[in-house]
Amino acid sequence: MDSRTKRRLSSAQLDALALDAVGAGVVNAEELTDGFANAVWRLDLEDGRQVVLKAGPPPGLRLLNYERHLLRTEAMVYHLAAPTGLPMPSLIHAGFDDPLLEGDYLILSALEGVPWNRTELTPSENASLRSELGGHLAALHSVSASDVFGYPYAGLTGRSWREAFLVMIGAMLDDAVRYNTPLPASIVEIAGLVHRNADALDGVPVPALVHFDIWPGNVFLTAPGRNGRRIEAVIDHERAFWGDPLADFVTPTLFGELRDDDPILTGYRAAGGVIELTGTDMVKMALYRVYLYLVMLVENGPRQYPEESYARVRDLSTRALARSLDVLRAPPARLEAGAGI
């Protein structure tokens, strides 16, 4: 999707960046337009390699509070998660405050597969892939290398998950005020509902690495083989934070619910992940959905998406945010077995 945060680079600029980073010039460049924030190109290099260059937003463009140094967060994930076996592209080069670009960029290995959202699959194939994805999430959540919760690179952190989440959502509500974002409830009411239910966040003992953008567009699949398609890679780690593993089940169930019989939970538990889906978890999921749908609505402020592309997303996000706020208005005492959250 087109966005003001996607910078425009000429062929000469792409060539100069590649030469400086990996010692080979560019013979062909194709912009990959599926993403929402950073500009991305697939580059064919003089030495025969194919790589992906991901460039941060133009200098001077004001972003959301949590979006400071997004590519530094992504580079951190590549370094920390690689030993877990999480399938990802390889990070070839990270350039921060690069003088050629006046900003940050990453060069990654190119993938061979296709995004999950561009693939026609049977219900059985989708279930198998969701189970596999659950196992990969369990591996990611095993990473605990931070002594604070939240977004360290953005300065939105806390010593507890409750403290960090309140800082994070407070920053998002500040952005909503700054960009005059239409919401289904007032800023004061949303903040009040979040704070009223924040004690549900007290049971997160250590900061786990949470992707928080696991939707089918960020999961690449291999070509069909004897055992069908498999997950080739999980991409776009820039929204990652240190927090509650449960938060990573919001985007795989975007605009829907997480049920105890979802294959993603079966795979997660089989790989050693622990999620019980209690009444407290239902409240936490509502809090995480409020945060996600706020992100999806407020980010249009700095990005200025084309109306024809964004209208449906805005409508779905607004209605989903309203439903999540309703849960916080009357939080459940318990969750019946097999119910959805």
Buried (B, 14 or more C-beta within 10 A) or exposed (E): BEBBBBBEBEEEBBBBBBBBBBEBBBEEBEEEEEBBBBBBBBBBBEEEBBBBBBBBBBEEBEBBBBBBBBBBBBBBBBEBBEEBEBBBBEBBBBBBEBEBBEBBBBBBBEBEBBBBEEBEBEEEBBBBBBBBBBBBBBBBBBBEEBEBBBBBBBEBBBEBBBBBBBBBBBBBBBBBEBBEBEBBBEEEBBBEBBEEBBEBBEEBEEBBBBBBBBBBBBBBBBEEEEEBBBBBBBBBBBBBBBBBBBBBBBBBBBEEEBBBEBBBBBBBBEBEBEBEBBBBBBBBBBBBBBBBBBBBBBBBBBBBBEEEEBEEBBEBBBEBBEBBBEBBEEBBEEBEEEBBB
